[in-house]
Amino acid sequence: MRSRSPVDSRSTSSASTRAARTLVGQFPALEMPDAIVRELQEGLAAALAA
């Protein structure tokens, strides 16, 4: 049987990475630490997987 997840973890990861980079790009004055970017990516990945 196939997984019911609409996207695999790789595409979710790259989508969240793109979204996080887009978000960072919206605020060029903000220097976002990697930890915050990682948290954003994980939050977005979780939201996409929900």
Buried (B, 14 or more C-beta within 10 A) or exposed (E): EEEEEEBEEEEBBEBBBEBBEEBBEEEEEEEBEEEEBBEBBEEBBEEBEE
